[in-house]
């Protein structure tokens, strides 16, 4: 189960009332900073922009690839550990606006995590240290540390123990 806070709305759908839940000016600032960041080619600059202006928690040597889309309303609810890679065109959401409610949830991505291109990470999800998420995955639940997950719906492909065994049996393609 994802860890989200739920807020009921009455009348029009929750997205119609978005500026009752988040400031218009905050959304504008986030939108502008994210659009600049999405095409910034230098990882250190991109991380500085997101840390400084959006209050995202981004670890050392973490790489958000070209066109990654962090949440445009609640980016401060996203944290990414050290030395992780978030692949091309991945979306990281910390909110969901639905018909009768909206939900907010922290997204925690650990250290040494690899998220493949074109994935979507939903609010309230935790991806553990050393996990791998294959390309085009809808991350709708937690991914344990060291595991490999993928698909839609997402499933665990290999556990941390299976991944360790695969690495032990892996022979390098080069010779000394």
SULPE-V877497 format. One line per field, one symbol per residue. burial: b if it has 16 or more other ideal C-beta (glycine too) atoms within 10 Angstrom, else e. A space follows every 10 residues. Layout:
burial=???
//
This chain:
burial=ebebeeeebe eeebeeeeee bbeeebeeeb eebbeebbeb eeeeebbebb eebbebbbbe ebbbbeebbb bbbbbbbbeb beebbbbebb bbbbbbbeee ebbbbbbbbb bbbbbbbebb bbbbbbbbbb bbbbebbbbe bbbebbbbbb eeebebebeb eebeeeeeee eeeeee
//
